[in-house]
Amino acid sequence: MSHSLKGWVRLVNLRSGAVFVTRDGILAVKTEYRYTSHNPQPMCILLDSGQYAHFPGLDREWVMEIEVTASEVLL
């Protein structure tokens, strides 16, 4: 996986469907859905477990989009 040249952005500004890494090294994908609770944030899924992710920074979490190629995906 290679890092994007776009650098670090806030989670709220990342496009839906993007695979990203947090500053803590967590890998996830951003969905098009949002939680509507008292702490609304984009719904994301962790790549290592498939569980839903909850980030302490909510919409303001710093993330970097990464590119995943077909040769890196395990089928």
C-alpha positions as CSV (number, residue, x, y, z in Angstrom):
1,M,0.0,0.0,0.0
2,S,1.3,3.4,-0.8
3,H,0.5,6.7,0.8
4,S,-1.4,9.3,-1.2
5,L,0.4,12.5,-2.2
6,K,-2.6,14.4,-0.9
7,G,-1.3,14.2,2.7
8,W,-3.3,14.3,5.9
9,V,-6.9,15.5,5.8
10,R,-9.8,15.5,8.3
11,L,-12.0,12.4,8.1
12,V,-15.0,14.5,7.2
13,N,-13.2,15.7,4.0
14,L,-12.2,12.2,2.8
15,R,-14.3,10.8,-0.1
16,S,-16.6,7.9,0.6
17,G,-15.1,4.5,-0.4
18,A,-11.6,5.7,0.4
19,V,-9.2,3.3,2.2
20,F,-7.2,5.3,4.8
21,V,-4.8,5.2,7.6
22,T,-5.0,7.2,10.8
23,R,-2.0,8.7,12.6
24,D,-2.1,5.7,15.0
25,G,-1.7,3.3,12.0
26,I,-5.3,2.1,11.9
27,L,-6.4,1.0,8.4
28,A,-10.1,1.5,7.5
29,V,-12.5,2.3,4.7
30,K,-14.9,5.2,4.8
31,T,-18.5,4.3,3.9
32,E,-21.2,6.7,2.5
33,Y,-23.2,6.4,5.7
34,R,-23.0,8.5,8.9
35,Y,-23.8,7.7,12.5
36,T,-26.7,9.9,13.7
37,S,-26.0,9.7,17.4
38,H,-25.0,12.5,19.7
39,N,-21.5,12.1,18.3
40,P,-22.1,12.0,14.6
41,Q,-19.3,10.8,12.4
42,P,-18.8,9.0,9.1
43,M,-19.3,5.2,9.4
44,C,-16.0,3.4,8.8
45,I,-15.0,-0.2,8.7
46,L,-11.7,-1.5,10.1
47,L,-9.7,-3.5,7.5
48,D,-8.2,-5.9,10.0
49,S,-11.4,-7.1,11.7
50,G,-14.4,-5.9,9.6
51,Q,-15.8,-4.2,12.7
52,Y,-17.2,-0.7,12.7
53,A,-14.7,2.0,13.7
54,H,-15.2,4.8,16.2
55,F,-12.5,7.4,16.2
56,P,-11.9,9.8,19.2
57,G,-11.6,12.8,16.8
58,L,-15.0,12.0,15.2
59,D,-15.2,14.1,11.9
60,R,-12.0,15.9,12.9
61,E,-9.8,12.7,13.0
62,W,-6.7,13.2,10.8
63,V,-6.4,10.5,8.1
64,M,-4.5,9.9,4.9
65,E,-6.0,8.1,1.9
66,I,-3.9,5.2,0.7
67,E,-3.9,3.4,-2.6
68,V,-4.5,-0.3,-2.6
69,T,-3.6,-2.3,-5.7
70,A,-5.1,-5.6,-6.8
71,S,-1.8,-7.4,-6.2
72,E,-2.0,-6.4,-2.5
73,V,-5.6,-7.7,-1.9
74,L,-5.9,-11.3,-0.6
75,L,-8.7,-13.2,-2.2
